[in-house]
Amino acid sequence: MRSTWQVLAGLGLALSLSACAHHLPPAANGPQPDTYVYVDNQGFTDMDIYVLSGGQRVRLGTAVGVKKSRFKLPGFLISGMQQVRFLARPIAGNHSPVSEEITITPGEDVTLTIPPTSSP
């Protein structure tokens, strides 16, 4: 099964999210599968990537400019089906685009694309 989201972020910056659902059911009372966000930063500015969920903001790491990065989402943020947003905050700049809210399930991978126009 494949789901796709197209998202417009605040301050005129565009982020696109696409999720490829693996939907691997966790074993009864076993560990849930890992969930990753892949960031394709096409801009020149390094970005700190955060996941926002239930009033929490958790830093995932830095997506270096003109590179692809992979970050593991903390399991406590995505137990069951969880709605989250992603925040891309430039290291040098004053704007922080936020994605629309999407639903993620454990084992689902999400791709975040930061286009070149997002750089200050």
Summary of the structure (lengths in Angstrom):
residues: 120
radius of gyration: 14.0
end to end distance: 36.5
largest distance: 47.6
contacts: 369
relative contact order: 0.34
helix: 5%
strand: 50%
